[in-house]
Amino acid sequence: MSELDLIRAIRRWSSNDLIGDDCAILAPPRGRQLLVTTDMLVDDVHFSLATHSAYDCGWKALARGLSDIAAMGGDPHWCFVSLALTPSTDRKWLTAFYRGLGALAKGHNVSLAGGDLTRSDRLSADICVIGSTPKGRALTRFGAQADDILYVTGTLGAVAASGYTLRPQPRLDLGIELRRLRATACMDISDGLALDLHRLALASGLSASLDEIPVAPGASMEQALGGGEDYELLFSLPPGKRPPRSAIRIGSLFGGKPGKIRLHGRPLSVRGWDPFAHIDRRHRV
Amino acid sequence: MSELDLIRAIRRWSSNDLIGDDCAILAPPRGRQLLVTTDMLVDDVHFSLATHSAYDCGWKALARGLSDIAAMGGDPHWCFVSLALTPSTDRKWLTAFYRGLGALAKGHNVSLAGGDLTRSDRLSADICVIGSTPKGRALTRFGAQADDILYVTGTLGAVAASGYTLRPQPRLDLGIELRRLRATACMDISDGLALDLHRLALASGLSASLDEIPVAPGASMEQALGGGEDYELLFSLPPGKRPPRSAIRIGSLFGGKPGKIRLHGRPLSVRGWDPFAHIDRRHRV
């Protein structure tokens, strides 16, 4: 299959006749801000060709990007897929990858608008998703105030307990509900509650106190705190403000050392995904 | 260096305080269309860590994306960089990569607005560039008409002749000039004149006739036709319309078999970059 053949096939999988030109041409939604996120997935780091079907790889690649849009309270519009294929990637794998990605995209009115294809000896996929919110209404990590209450949108650890084979569901509807509720801070839990809460608290200049960890059925406390890839949303609301019906209260924020977390009153070490533990610490920034 | 440390460093290299949040928040330019392009570069495919400095890798990664914006006649605005780093990538390499990318970005008023970092055993970089044009004014590959004259913006083959170590200069100013001139079709020559002209002619449903190949000093005809990575623009204008001063006339388009090319009256085989020659032809689309 040549690159021109591949582009022809992908054009059929997408709704965009312009795929194959140098850029995609998009009409930005009027009166809104754009949200842009990119996420790179690498074989044997974020998924494994040995345990994940091509359909699941496609689903998962897009789910990560959509979850970032959900975390900002955004509506998703377009996605772009850059793929580095290996000599053993065949048309069957590629078709199933785009079917998995396409199924999730269709469920959220997202168009595949472009991308790039190349080769490598390690399969990887970089997904760019573009969404939008009304001006000034995007949810961020840094807006939380002392005494705000912390919530998550669901139980945690199920994806880790499944060996990361569960298909994650990005919480786009809840993100939009939280934007309308004016949540003070929001992010998605991609790397585990402990590390992601540390990031939210650090960005908001606050400490966090956890009273309850909503562990998913079949998962361990370790998996709920550090497993990651659940793609539930972690958010804060001012005390007294009613959260969405499915939200679970997990604790609160206070004016202590930025980024510090206590669980049942005791310091919690930050655990979770860090792909750069290997980079020489003598070169710390 | 941890991921949080890296993000802190990259935030300093960029102008965007929001780097580190789930998405970048961008104000789309009013009354314009967006242009979006993604380009993935892989070590030993598009560059080589053995022969390219980190600075040149960063420059080259962005140059490819900017050239796609130039090809559509666009003004570039933001870039996003997803990097898969290997265990041997150190802070010095990373800093130089962002310095090279940043030098080119600054010269064209492009902001580094976000990205992703992960690890792999093969270094790769995926660059997304977002630009814009006035509505309905983007240049495409498919608008050429029979009898239009073909031009390129400069001589070809110099980058191949240098062993791909020359720093390419994306032709953004010329792209904007061609948009104002209402060029009928335009694209960048990333994969060699023969293959890229084949693509433009195919998209426009025409044949092409080449009278002259502007071979760069020190380059061979083979390098000019199939070397690629010069990032000059290939474009068409109606007969009688005056091209930019630096443009070189190379031939014309006519109503023959779509995508067919003749050089001095004889059929020219399509040569150039195809990363998918390895994919089994029995699975042709």
Interface residues (C-beta under 8 A of the other chain):
Chain A: M1 S2 E3 L4 D5 L6 R8 A9 L18 G20 D21 D22 C23 A24 I25 L26 A27 P28 R32 Q33 L34 L35 V36 T37 T38 D39 M40 L41 V42 V45 H46 S67 D68 I69 A71 M72 G74 W78 F80 S82 L83 A84 L85 P87 T89 D90 R91 K92 A113 G114 G115 D116 L117 T118 R119 S120 D121 R122 S124 D126 C128 I130 G131 K135 A138 T140 R141 F142 M187 D188 R199 L202 A203 D274 P275 F276 A277 H278 I279 D280 R281 H283 R284 V285
Chain B: M1 S2 E3 L4 D5 L6 R8 A9 L18 G20 D21 D22 C23 A24 I25 L26 A27 P28 R32 Q33 L34 L35 V36 T37 T38 D39 M40 L41 V42 V45 H46 S67 D68 I69 A71 M72 G74 W78 F80 S82 L83 A84 L85 P87 T89 D90 R91 K92 A113 G114 G115 D116 L117 T118 R119 S120 D121 R122 S124 D126 C128 I130 G131 K135 A138 T140 R141 F142 M187 D188 R199 L202 A203 D274 P275 F276 A277 H278 I279 D280 R281 H283 R284 V285
